[in-house]
Each structure stands twice: as C-alpha cells, then as structure tokens.
C-alpha cells in the first residue's frame, strides 16, 4: 500500500496538471493531512517542496487533532460544502 504522503503528493501533482491545462492563475487546495505526530514534519516538508517547485497550485493546510474532533469536523464541514479538497483518513 502506498504511503499517505505519496498519495497526497500525487493528488497535488494531478491538480497542478489540471491547472496548467485550464490556464488558471493559482489553484488553492485545502488539505487536512491529519499528520501531527511523527509524520507531521515530513508532511510539512512535502508540502513546502511542492509549493516551491511550481506556481500553479498552493496547498493550504489545516491540521486538526486526530480522533473524534477530526472526524466530526470533517463530516460537518463536508455536509455544508466547506470540507477540504484533500483529507487523510484511516481505514479503521
């Protein structure tokens, strides 16, 4: 199974390709990565490197605490159309 960081980097790269094809100025991608522990610094590095490598897409991150708060906020935000464009989820 692919690492979550790899999947998020792939999604951001695909969004970059779409932006190039549409001629859009800058696309802001709202990202809720959920990685605040040991994976947090690595995820922030991936996002910073992605932002520095191109100008078409910008990742805007919100890191919420894992657990009930994260899932409740994600469900509520999505129900009213204010959810993230990309979010990390656990399979369990």
HUGIJO-V917374 format. One record per residue. N is the residue number from 1. SS is DSSP state (H for helix, E for strand, - for the rest). OMEGA is omega in whole degrees, 0 to 359 (none if undefined). Layout:
N;SS;OMEGA + N;SS;OMEGA
This chain:
1;-;181 + 2;-;177 + 3;-;180 + 4;H;180 + 5;H;180 + 6;H;180 + 7;H;180 + 8;H;178 + 9;H;178 + 10;H;179 + 11;H;179 + 12;H;178 + 13;H;177 + 14;H;177 + 15;H;177 + 16;H;179 + 17;H;178 + 18;H;180 + 19;H;180 + 20;H;182 + 21;H;182 + 22;H;181 + 23;-;181 + 24;-;180 + 25;-;179 + 26;-;176 + 27;E;175 + 28;E;179 + 29;E;177 + 30;E;187 + 31;E;174 + 32;E;188 + 33;-;177 + 34;-;184 + 35;-;180 + 36;-;181 + 37;-;182 + 38;-;179 + 39;-;184 + 40;H;180 + 41;H;179 + 42;H;178 + 43;H;179 + 44;H;177 + 45;H;179 + 46;H;182 + 47;H;179 + 48;H;178 + 49;H;178 + 50;H;180 + 51;H;181 + 52;H;186 + 53;H;183 + 54;-;184 + 55;-;187 + 56;-;185 + 57;E;176 + 58;E;177 + 59;E;177 + 60;E;188 + 61;E;171 + 62;-;180 + 63;-;179 + 64;-;177 + 65;-;180 + 66;-;174 + 67;-;186 + 68;H;181 + 69;H;181 + 70;H;184 + 71;H;177 + 72;H;180 + 73;H;180 + 74;H;179 + 75;H;181 + 76;H;181 + 77;H;180 + 78;H;181 + 79;H;181 + 80;-;177 + 81;-;181 + 82;-;181 + 83;-;180 + 84;-;173 + 85;-;180 + 86;E;179 + 87;E;175 + 88;-;179 + 89;-;174 + 90;-;179 + 91;-;182 + 92;-;none
